[in-house]
Amino acid sequence: MFVFANFLNAVATLVDFVLSAYMWVVIGRAVISWVNADPYNPIVRFLYDITEPVLVRIRRFLPVVGGGIDFSPMILILAIIFLQSFLVPTLHRLAMSMG
């Protein structure tokens, strides 16, 4: 049973790392949207390609506020923080209770 507990602990750590990395990608995309970045730059294209599918789903429920302010990156960052605060500790505690 300790093998599954170690596996669950590793999954929790990996999920935490992936969520942190994705949050920084979302922040980078938000910063790039403030400046006039070259849309053909591979880094800019990567940031848009990896974040746009999630942000489009959020924009369906949250319209752009007057003045062109898009709050979808902030909502996504809050969702990531929630997952890091709820899912990761839950997985760690579940692993501790097994092993």
Contacts in CASP RR format, 6 or more apart in sequence:
PFRMAT RR
TARGET T0000
AUTHOR 0000-0000-0000
METHOD contacts of the structure
MODEL  1
MFVFANFLNAVATLVDFVLSAYMWVVIGRAVISWVNADPYNPIVRFLYDI
TEPVLVRIRRFLPVVGGGIDFSPMILILAIIFLQSFLVPTLHRLAMSMG
1 98 0 8 1.000
1 99 0 8 1.000
2 98 0 8 1.000
2 99 0 8 1.000
4 98 0 8 1.000
5 95 0 8 1.000
5 96 0 8 1.000
5 98 0 8 1.000
5 99 0 8 1.000
6 95 0 8 1.000
8 91 0 8 1.000
8 94 0 8 1.000
8 95 0 8 1.000
8 98 0 8 1.000
9 91 0 8 1.000
9 92 0 8 1.000
9 95 0 8 1.000
9 96 0 8 1.000
11 91 0 8 1.000
12 87 0 8 1.000
12 88 0 8 1.000
12 91 0 8 1.000
12 92 0 8 1.000
12 95 0 8 1.000
15 83 0 8 1.000
15 87 0 8 1.000
15 88 0 8 1.000
15 91 0 8 1.000
16 84 0 8 1.000
16 88 0 8 1.000
19 80 0 8 1.000
19 83 0 8 1.000
19 84 0 8 1.000
19 88 0 8 1.000
20 84 0 8 1.000
22 50 0 8 1.000
22 80 0 8 1.000
23 77 0 8 1.000
23 80 0 8 1.000
23 81 0 8 1.000
25 47 0 8 1.000
25 50 0 8 1.000
25 51 0 8 1.000
26 51 0 8 1.000
26 73 0 8 1.000
26 76 0 8 1.000
26 77 0 8 1.000
26 80 0 8 1.000
27 73 0 8 1.000
27 77 0 8 1.000
28 47 0 8 1.000
29 47 0 8 1.000
29 48 0 8 1.000
29 51 0 8 1.000
29 73 0 8 1.000
30 73 0 8 1.000
32 44 0 8 1.000
32 47 0 8 1.000
33 70 0 8 1.000
37 44 0 8 1.000
38 44 0 8 1.000
39 45 0 8 1.000
39 48 0 8 1.000
51 73 0 8 1.000
51 76 0 8 1.000
54 76 0 8 1.000
55 72 0 8 1.000
55 73 0 8 1.000
55 76 0 8 1.000
58 72 0 8 1.000
58 75 0 8 1.000
58 76 0 8 1.000
59 70 0 8 1.000
59 72 0 8 1.000
62 71 0 8 1.000
62 72 0 8 1.000
62 75 0 8 1.000
64 70 0 8 1.000
65 71 0 8 1.000
END
